[in-house]
Amino acid sequence: MNWAHWLPGVFFATVMFATVVAGYLAVYRKPRRAGAGTEFESTEAPTEAPRAIISRAFNRIGEAIPNPVAEQATLRKRLLLAGYRWPSAVTMFHGIRVASGLALAGIVGWTVLLAHGETVSTLIPVLCGAGFGYLLPDRALEARIRARARRIRRGIPPALDLLVLALEAGQSLDQSLHEVAKALGMAYPDLCEEFLFARLEMRAGKSRQEALRHLAARSPDAELGKLTALLIDAERFGTSLGPALRTHSRYLRTRNRHRAQEAARKLGAKLVLPVFFLIFPVVLLVTLGPAVIQFRESLKTLFSGL
């Protein structure tokens, strides 16, 4: 069997499968909304027909393979930071890790078997592929936590402005959080989900300070923790929330502007390596290549005449 004909086909099939899955998740998944009628939607796993089948499959894999109990609390907290709140999230994520390890091990083993035709030489690549596939969902989860933290950080300044307007209009903090979540539900769904969940905890009987502390614990961004600390201190000492929130909003905007300026100043240093190792050799090749070829032809003609 000629592996040179099979290897491009395997690579093409893998890329096409990943593209189709990514397109389905990006286009056909249910849009996230945070409105008045759906105050909190993430209490259970997804229920759409195609995703429900995949979710049940991953859940059964996670239940069939034992998961360390000591790891479940840490994994539950990481999933909460990423926005996954349904009860079966830990089991499903464990099933995704196991399925990812087995799938990548199978792909690597099949590729090596087609390349070499020996089963003995496939053991180490299969083990490496299984380990990499098992760790890949953890890296994806960390990336999702960082992306969600950035989205929450971007939504805090406008949320503070609307919160100040609602409080100065005479509304309570609970109702102000609800109004802010309704107003910014489409633009910043992650932040609005956290506000709505905190309001649901207050309506369920928890104290305001406890609900705000839980809000800070669920947030992957430290700025939301500072905001909750400000709200708790203002309620404890009886100070006015309007001026404090307005000052905190100006502080956040100034800090975001400084962060953007710092990133812009770092851009020149980050471009040194790509320019020197990627762009500069291509420029030399394009500009000096024809001259070198012409010089070589001239030397060849000169020496051939001698």
C-alpha positions as CSV (number, residue, x, y, z in Angstrom):
1,M,0.0,0.0,0.0
2,N,1.4,3.4,-1.0
3,W,1.0,5.7,1.9
4,A,1.9,8.8,-0.2
5,H,-1.6,8.5,-1.8
6,W,-3.5,7.9,1.4
7,L,-1.9,10.6,3.6
8,P,-3.2,13.6,1.7
9,G,-6.6,12.0,1.7
10,V,-6.6,11.5,5.4
11,F,-5.4,15.1,6.0
12,F,-8.1,16.5,3.6
13,A,-10.8,14.5,5.3
14,T,-9.7,15.6,8.8
15,V,-9.6,19.3,7.8
16,M,-13.0,19.1,6.1
17,F,-14.6,17.4,9.1
18,A,-13.2,20.1,11.5
19,T,-14.4,22.8,9.1
20,V,-17.9,21.4,9.0
21,V,-18.1,21.0,12.8
22,A,-16.8,24.6,13.3
23,G,-19.3,25.9,10.8
24,Y,-22.2,24.2,12.4
25,L,-21.2,25.4,15.9
26,A,-20.7,29.0,14.6
27,V,-23.8,29.3,12.4
28,Y,-26.5,26.9,13.6
29,R,-26.1,27.0,17.3
30,K,-28.8,28.8,19.3
31,P,-27.9,32.4,19.9
32,R,-27.4,33.4,23.5
33,R,-29.9,35.9,24.9
34,A,-30.4,37.5,28.2
35,G,-33.9,39.0,28.2
36,A,-36.7,39.6,30.6
37,G,-38.5,36.4,29.7
38,T,-35.5,34.2,29.9
39,E,-33.6,35.4,32.9
40,F,-31.3,32.4,33.1
41,E,-31.1,29.7,30.5
42,S,-28.0,27.7,31.3
43,T,-29.4,25.4,34.0
44,E,-29.4,22.3,31.9
45,A,-27.4,20.9,29.0
46,P,-28.3,21.9,25.4
47,T,-31.6,20.3,24.2
48,E,-31.4,20.7,20.4
49,A,-31.7,17.4,18.6
50,P,-28.2,17.1,17.0
51,R,-26.4,18.6,20.0
52,A,-28.5,16.6,22.5
53,I,-27.3,13.3,20.8
54,I,-23.6,14.4,21.0
55,S,-24.1,15.6,24.6
56,R,-25.7,12.3,25.7
57,A,-22.8,10.4,24.0
58,F,-20.2,12.5,25.8
59,N,-22.1,12.2,29.1
60,R,-22.2,8.4,28.8
61,I,-18.5,8.2,28.1
62,G,-17.8,10.4,31.1
63,E,-20.0,8.2,33.3
64,A,-18.5,5.0,32.1
65,I,-14.9,6.1,32.8
66,P,-14.2,7.0,36.5
67,N,-13.3,10.6,37.2
68,P,-11.2,11.5,40.3
69,V,-13.4,13.0,43.0
70,A,-10.7,15.4,44.1
71,E,-10.6,16.9,40.6
72,Q,-14.3,17.5,40.3
73,A,-14.5,20.6,42.5
74,T,-11.7,22.3,40.7
75,L,-13.1,21.4,37.3
76,R,-16.6,22.6,38.3
77,K,-15.1,26.0,39.2
78,R,-13.3,26.2,35.9
79,L,-16.4,25.3,34.0
80,L,-18.4,28.0,35.9
81,L,-15.7,30.5,35.0
82,A,-16.2,29.5,31.3
83,G,-20.0,29.9,31.6
84,Y,-21.0,26.2,31.8
85,R,-23.4,25.8,34.7
86,W,-25.6,22.7,34.0
87,P,-25.2,19.9,36.4
88,S,-23.8,17.4,34.0
89,A,-21.0,19.7,32.8
90,V,-18.2,18.0,34.7
91,T,-19.2,14.5,33.5
92,M,-19.6,15.8,29.9
93,F,-16.3,17.5,29.9
94,H,-14.6,14.4,31.2
95,G,-16.2,12.4,28.4
96,I,-15.0,15.0,25.8
97,R,-11.4,14.6,27.1
98,V,-11.6,10.8,26.8
99,A,-13.2,10.9,23.4
100,S,-10.7,13.5,22.1
101,G,-7.8,11.4,23.3
102,L,-9.2,8.2,21.7
103,A,-10.0,10.0,18.4
104,L,-6.6,11.6,18.1
105,A,-4.9,8.4,19.0
106,G,-6.8,6.6,16.3
107,I,-6.0,9.2,13.7
108,V,-2.3,9.2,14.6
109,G,-2.2,5.4,14.7
110,W,-3.9,5.0,11.3
111,T,-1.6,7.6,9.7
112,V,1.6,5.9,11.1
113,L,0.3,2.5,10.1
114,L,-0.3,3.7,6.5
115,A,3.1,5.4,6.4
116,H,5.2,2.5,7.7
117,G,3.0,-0.6,7.5
118,E,4.1,-1.9,10.9
119,T,2.0,-2.2,14.0
120,V,5.1,-2.2,16.3
121,S,6.1,1.4,15.3
122,T,2.6,2.8,16.1
123,L,2.7,2.4,19.9
124,I,4.6,5.5,20.9
125,P,2.8,7.8,18.4
126,V,-0.6,6.5,19.5
127,L,0.3,7.1,23.2
128,C,1.5,10.6,22.3
129,G,-1.6,11.3,20.3
130,A,-3.8,10.1,23.2
131,G,-2.1,12.3,25.7
132,F,-2.2,15.3,23.5
133,G,-5.9,14.7,22.7
134,Y,-6.7,14.3,26.4
135,L,-5.1,17.6,27.3
136,L,-6.4,19.5,24.3
137,P,-9.9,20.2,25.8
138,D,-8.2,21.7,28.9
139,R,-6.3,24.2,26.7
140,A,-9.6,25.0,24.9
141,L,-11.3,25.6,28.3
142,E,-8.6,27.9,29.4
143,A,-8.9,29.9,26.1
144,R,-12.6,30.2,26.6
145,I,-12.2,31.4,30.2
146,R,-9.8,34.1,29.0
147,A,-12.1,35.1,26.1
148,R,-15.1,35.3,28.5
149,A,-13.1,37.4,30.9
150,R,-12.3,39.9,28.1
151,R,-16.0,40.1,27.1
152,I,-17.0,40.7,30.7
153,R,-14.3,43.4,31.1
154,R,-15.5,45.2,28.0
155,G,-19.1,45.3,29.2
156,I,-18.5,46.7,32.7
157,P,-18.1,50.4,31.9
158,P,-21.4,50.7,29.9
159,A,-23.1,48.6,32.5
160,L,-21.9,51.0,35.2
161,D,-23.3,54.0,33.4
162,L,-26.7,52.4,33.0
163,L,-26.6,51.2,36.7
164,V,-25.9,54.8,37.8
165,L,-28.9,56.1,35.8
166,A,-31.2,53.4,37.2
167,L,-30.1,54.0,40.8
168,E,-30.4,57.8,40.5
169,A,-33.9,57.3,39.0
170,G,-35.0,55.8,42.3
171,Q,-34.8,52.0,41.6
172,S,-33.3,49.5,44.0
173,L,-30.1,47.7,43.3
174,D,-31.9,44.4,42.4
175,Q,-34.2,46.1,39.9
176,S,-31.3,48.1,38.5
177,L,-29.3,44.9,37.8
178,H,-32.4,43.5,36.0
179,E,-32.8,46.6,33.9
180,V,-29.1,46.7,33.0
181,A,-29.2,43.1,32.0
182,K,-32.3,43.7,29.7
183,A,-30.6,46.7,28.1
184,L,-27.3,45.1,27.4
185,G,-28.4,41.5,26.9
186,M,-27.6,41.5,23.2
187,A,-24.3,43.4,23.3
188,Y,-22.8,41.7,26.4
189,P,-24.6,38.5,27.1
190,D,-22.0,37.0,29.5
191,L,-22.1,40.0,31.9
192,C,-25.9,40.2,31.7
193,E,-26.2,36.5,32.6
194,E,-24.1,37.0,35.7
195,F,-26.3,40.0,36.7
196,L,-29.5,38.0,36.1
197,F,-28.2,35.0,38.1
198,A,-27.2,37.3,41.0
199,R,-30.8,38.7,41.0
200,L,-32.3,35.2,40.9
201,E,-30.2,34.3,44.0
202,M,-31.5,37.4,45.7
203,R,-35.1,36.5,44.8
204,A,-34.4,32.9,46.1
205,G,-33.7,34.1,49.6
206,K,-30.0,34.8,49.7
207,S,-28.8,38.1,51.1
208,R,-27.5,40.8,48.8
209,Q,-24.0,40.5,50.0
210,E,-23.9,36.8,49.6
211,A,-25.3,37.0,46.1
212,L,-22.7,39.6,45.2
213,R,-19.9,37.5,46.6
214,H,-21.1,34.6,44.5
215,L,-21.1,36.9,41.5
216,A,-17.4,37.8,42.1
217,A,-16.5,34.1,42.6
218,R,-18.2,33.1,39.3
219,S,-16.4,35.8,37.3
220,P,-13.2,35.1,35.5
221,D,-12.3,38.8,35.5
222,A,-11.0,40.7,38.5
223,E,-12.7,43.9,37.5
224,L,-16.1,42.4,38.3
225,G,-14.8,41.4,41.7
226,K,-13.8,45.0,42.4
227,L,-17.3,46.1,41.3
228,T,-19.0,43.7,43.7
229,A,-16.6,44.7,46.5
230,L,-17.6,48.4,45.9
231,L,-21.3,47.5,46.0
232,I,-20.9,45.5,49.2
233,D,-18.9,48.2,50.9
234,A,-21.4,50.9,49.9
235,E,-24.3,48.8,51.3
236,R,-22.4,48.1,54.5
237,F,-21.4,51.7,55.2
238,G,-24.6,53.3,53.8
239,T,-22.8,55.5,51.3
240,S,-24.4,56.7,48.0
241,L,-23.8,54.3,45.1
242,G,-24.1,56.9,42.3
243,P,-20.9,58.9,42.8
244,A,-18.9,55.8,43.7
245,L,-20.0,53.9,40.5
246,R,-19.4,57.0,38.3
247,T,-15.9,57.3,39.7
248,H,-15.3,53.6,39.2
249,S,-16.5,53.8,35.6
250,R,-14.0,56.6,34.9
251,Y,-11.3,54.5,36.5
252,L,-12.1,51.5,34.3
253,R,-12.1,53.5,31.1
254,T,-8.8,55.1,32.0
255,R,-7.3,51.7,32.8
256,N,-8.6,50.2,29.5
257,R,-7.1,53.2,27.6
258,H,-3.8,52.7,29.3
259,R,-3.9,48.9,28.5
260,A,-4.6,49.7,24.9
261,Q,-1.7,52.1,24.7
262,E,0.6,49.6,26.4
263,A,-0.4,46.9,23.8
264,A,0.2,49.4,21.0
265,R,3.7,50.2,22.3
266,K,4.5,46.4,22.5
267,L,3.5,45.9,18.9
268,G,6.8,47.2,17.5
269,A,8.9,44.8,19.6
270,K,6.6,41.9,18.7
271,L,7.0,42.6,15.0
272,V,10.8,42.3,15.1
273,L,11.0,38.6,14.8
274,P,8.4,38.1,12.0
275,V,9.9,41.0,10.0
276,F,13.4,39.7,10.4
277,F,12.9,36.0,9.8
278,L,9.9,36.0,7.5
279,I,9.5,39.3,5.5
280,F,13.1,40.4,5.2
281,P,14.3,37.1,3.6
282,V,11.5,37.3,1.0
283,V,12.3,40.9,0.2
284,L,16.0,39.9,-0.3
285,L,15.0,37.0,-2.5
286,V,12.8,39.1,-4.7
287,T,15.2,42.1,-5.0
288,L,18.5,40.3,-5.2
289,G,17.4,37.0,-6.8
290,P,17.4,38.2,-10.4
291,A,20.7,40.1,-9.9
292,V,22.3,37.0,-8.5
293,I,21.0,34.9,-11.4
294,Q,22.2,37.4,-14.0
295,F,25.6,37.7,-12.3
296,R,26.0,33.9,-12.3
297,E,25.1,33.7,-16.0
298,S,27.6,36.5,-16.7
299,L,30.4,34.6,-14.9
300,K,29.5,31.4,-16.6
301,T,29.8,33.1,-20.0
302,L,33.1,34.7,-19.0
303,F,34.7,31.5,-17.8
304,S,33.4,29.5,-20.8
305,G,35.1,32.0,-23.1
306,L,38.4,31.5,-21.4
